[in-house]
Amino acid sequence: MDIIYYNPNNFGLQLKRTDLDIYIGDSYLGHTAQEYQIAIPKRGEFSVPISVDVDMKNLFKNALTSVFRDSVLVKVSGSVKVGKANVYKSFAITYTGMQKFTLF
């Protein structure tokens, strides 16, 4: 799966690492922790390929209610490591938003 982000800054960066927990509604979906070397353009969109270790027990518990909705509440929390010129810093990430959800 790819996630699309937007960098609103006037400078580009490098994404080095992600360490994120993903929730659908209030249910834990899974965890992703990956090392990257992705260029982040200034004032532009970029995509990050992710693979998620899914907690199957929680996935099946809420799958039926999610299937019948056109959007779901997605929460992401964790940290990312970004930098420039081989100087990197970790930043906390918290995102909550409704995302379109369709099977077809």
N, C-alpha and C positions, 0 to 999 in steps of 0.2 A: 504494500500500500504506500502511496506517496502522499505527503502532506504539503500543501502550498502555504508559504509564508510571505509576508511583505516586509521589507526593510525600509522604514520611513526616513532613515538617516542620510546625511549627505556624504557618507563614506562607506566603502565596502569592508567586509570582514571575512573571516574564515570560521566556519563551524567545525569544531573538533570533536565534541562529544555530547550525547544526550543521555539522560537518565530520568525517565518519566513514568508516572503511574497514570493509567487511563481509566476513567469511570464513565458509565452510561447511566444517567440519572444518579442515584446514590449507590449503585452497585459497582463494585470493582470489576473491571474488565480484564486488565492485565498490566504488564510492565514491559518497557523497552529500555534497553541500555546498549548504545552502539557508539563505535568510534567512526569518525568521518574525516574527510578533508574536502569540504564543500565550500565553494566560493559564494559569498553572499554579496550580490551587486548593490550599489548605492541606489536608493529610491526605486527598488525593483522587487519583483516577485522571484522566488526561488523555490525549488521543491526538495524535499528530504524524503528519501525512501526509508520506511521503518518496517520492522518486523516486531510483532507483539507476542510475548508469552502470555497466552490467554488462560485465565482461570475458568475452566470449563464448567465447574459447578455454578458459578455466578452467571455465566453466559446463558446456560439453559434455563436458569431460574427466571430471568426476565426477558427471554427471547420472544415469547409469545406476545407479550404486551407491546414490545417494540415493533413487531412485524406489522401491526395494525395501525401504526401512527405514521404520519408523513414526515415528522421530524422528531429528533430525540435530543435530550440535554446531554452534552458531552463536557466532561471536566477533565483537565489535564493538569498535573502538578509534578514538580520535580526540579531538575536543573539542567542547564546547558553550559557548555564551555565554548566561548567564542574569543577571537582575538585578531591581531594583525601583526605582521612582521615577527612571527614566532613568540609573541607575548600574548598569553591567554588568561582569561579570567572566567570564573564560574558565576552564573546568574541564576537566581530562583525564577521559576516559571509557574504561573498560575493562569489558567484559561478556563472560562465557563461560557458556553454558548449553545444555542440551538443549531443543529445541523440537519440538513435534509437527509431523509432515509428512504430509499426505495429498493425493492428487490427486483423490480422489472424496469 
